[in-house]
């Protein structure tokens, strides 16, 4: 299937809805929830005790990790149906290869 303007728009829309928007909500919620989780407590401590640039240096990796998690979660749930083409030319449908557990594997979940 060749991409045209319309499927690129649909892909971009889904990427924003299922990856970017979810990652933004996740990160916003980290600042709102009670500090009962290590990463939330760490964020609040970094924000309270550091300059803006030091905060960014400590928090940006978590934000990127959240976006990657939601990309993989969207593949797992079928919202984004992506195929990876290996160097040898073999095409792998990521949802099938990952057995719908790509997000779990990257978040440190056992399994």
C-alpha positions, -999 to +999 in steps of 0.1 A: +000+000+000+014+034-010+010+063+013-010+093-001-019+125+016-050+110+031-034+080+048-006+102+060-032+125+076-049+096+092-016+082+105-005+116+118-039+121+135-037+086+152-001+092+162-012+125+180-042+109+196-028+076+207+008+086+214+014+123+220-019+131+238-016+100+260+020+108+270+010+144+277-019+133+300+004+108+317+030+134+324+004+160+335-010+134+359+024+128+374+023+163+387-013+160+401-013+127+418-004+121+455+033+114+458+028+077+465+048+066+435+086+069+433+087+087+399+061+112+410+079+118+443+112+122+423+096+147+399+083+168+427+116+168+445+135+178+413+110+206+406+112+219+441+150+218+445+164+226+411+167+253+384+146+251+353+174+236+332+182+210+359+145+201+361+144+196+323+176+175+323+160+152+349+124+151+336+128+150+298+140+113+297+108+103+316+087+123+291+104+106+261+100+072+278+063+079+283+059+087+246+078+055+236+056+035+260+024+049+244+037+043+209+043+006+218+010+004+237-008+018+206+008-009+185-001-036+211-038-025+211-040-023+173-045+015+171-013+018+151-006-012+128+031-009+121+055-032+103+092-033+108+114-041+078+146-059+088+179-055+070+174-089+054+142-076+038+118-096+061+088-076+072+075-081+107+041-069+119+051-055+153+018-065+170+023-101+160+060-103+168+055-086+202+025-107+211+008-075+222+033-070+250+057-045+235+048-018+260+051-041+289+086-053+278+099-017+277+083-006+309+102-033+329+072-055+334+081-092+338+069-117+313 
